[in-house]
C-alpha cells in the first residue's frame, strides 16, 4: 500500500513490526527526451516482497525506457537494477521529514 493511504498510527505500527518505506524508479523515453522518476512511497510489510511490488515499474521501464538517446539506455539499466534489488529504501529519510514537519507544525 502507498504511504499516503495510511494514518500516522498505522504507519507507526507497520514500522514497529519490521516494515519499511520504498520507492521504485521508472524511465520513459520519447526520442530525444528521457524522464527518470521515482514512484510514490510504498509501505512494505515485514515478510512482503518488495521486488514483486516493483515489477510494474520494471516492466514500464523495459517497454518505454530504452528509446531516448543517449540517456534512455543508461537510465533504463539503472532503474531496472534498483527495482530488482527491491527498490530504494527511504524509511529513515521519510521519518526524518515527517518529524521535521511535525515540529514545524507545532511552532
C-alpha positions as CSV (number, residue, x, y, z in Angstrom):
1,X,0.0,0.0,0.0
2,X,1.1,3.6,-0.5
3,X,2.3,5.8,2.3
4,X,-0.4,8.4,1.6
5,X,-3.1,5.7,2.3
6,X,-2.0,5.2,5.9
7,X,-2.7,7.1,9.1
8,X,0.2,8.0,11.4
9,X,-0.8,5.3,13.8
10,X,-1.0,2.7,11.0
11,X,2.4,3.8,9.7
12,X,4.0,3.5,13.2
13,X,2.5,0.1,13.6
14,X,3.9,-1.1,10.3
15,X,7.4,0.2,11.0
16,X,7.4,-1.2,14.6
17,X,6.5,-4.6,13.0
18,X,9.6,-4.5,10.7
19,X,8.0,-2.8,7.7
20,X,9.9,-0.3,5.5
21,X,9.2,2.5,3.1
22,X,10.4,2.0,-0.5
23,X,10.3,3.9,-3.8
24,X,10.8,2.4,-7.2
25,X,12.3,4.0,-10.3
26,X,11.0,4.1,-13.8
27,X,12.1,5.6,-17.0
28,X,10.2,6.8,-20.0
29,X,11.8,8.0,-23.3
30,X,10.4,9.9,-26.2
31,X,13.1,10.0,-28.9
32,X,15.5,12.7,-27.5
33,X,13.8,13.2,-24.2
34,X,14.1,10.8,-21.3
35,X,12.4,11.0,-17.9
36,X,13.6,9.1,-14.9
37,X,11.3,9.3,-11.9
38,X,10.5,7.8,-8.6
39,X,7.2,6.1,-7.7
40,X,5.1,7.1,-4.7
41,X,6.4,5.8,-1.4
42,X,5.2,2.2,-0.8
43,X,4.9,0.6,2.7
44,X,6.4,-2.9,2.6
45,X,5.3,-5.1,5.5
46,X,7.7,-7.4,7.1
47,X,7.8,-10.6,5.1
48,X,6.3,-9.0,2.0
49,X,8.4,-9.0,-1.3
50,X,9.5,-5.5,-2.3
51,X,10.7,-7.0,-5.6
52,X,7.2,-8.1,-6.6
53,X,5.7,-4.7,-5.7
54,X,8.2,-3.0,-8.1
55,X,7.5,-5.2,-11.1
56,X,5.1,-2.8,-12.7
57,X,7.7,-0.1,-12.7
58,X,10.3,-2.5,-14.1
59,X,8.0,-3.6,-16.9
60,X,7.1,0.0,-17.7
61,X,10.8,0.9,-17.9
62,X,11.5,-2.2,-20.1
63,X,8.8,-1.1,-22.6
64,X,9.3,2.6,-22.7
65,X,12.7,3.5,-21.3
66,X,15.2,2.4,-23.9
67,X,14.2,4.7,-26.8
68,X,15.8,8.0,-25.8
69,X,19.4,8.7,-27.0
70,X,21.7,8.8,-25.0
71,X,20.1,8.7,-21.6
72,X,17.4,6.1,-22.3
73,X,19.5,3.0,-22.1
74,X,21.6,4.4,-19.2
75,X,18.5,5.3,-17.1
76,X,16.8,2.1,-18.0
77,X,19.6,-0.1,-16.8
78,X,19.8,2.0,-13.6
79,X,16.1,1.8,-12.8
80,X,15.9,-1.9,-13.5
81,X,18.9,-2.5,-11.3
82,X,17.4,-0.5,-8.4
83,X,14.0,-2.2,-8.8
84,X,15.4,-5.7,-8.9
85,X,17.2,-5.0,-5.6
86,X,13.8,-4.3,-4.1
87,X,13.6,-0.6,-4.8
88,X,15.2,2.2,-2.8
89,X,14.6,2.1,1.0
90,X,13.6,5.6,2.1
91,X,12.4,4.8,5.6
92,X,14.8,6.9,7.5
93,X,14.7,9.9,5.2
94,X,10.9,9.8,5.3
95,X,10.7,9.5,9.1
96,X,13.1,12.5,9.4
97,X,11.0,14.6,7.1
98,X,7.8,13.7,8.9
99,X,9.4,14.6,12.2
100,X,10.5,17.9,10.9
101,X,7.0,18.7,9.6
102,X,5.5,17.8,13.0
103,X,8.0,20.1,14.8
104,X,7.3,22.9,12.3
105,X,3.5,22.5,12.7
106,X,3.9,22.8,16.5
107,X,5.8,26.1,16.3
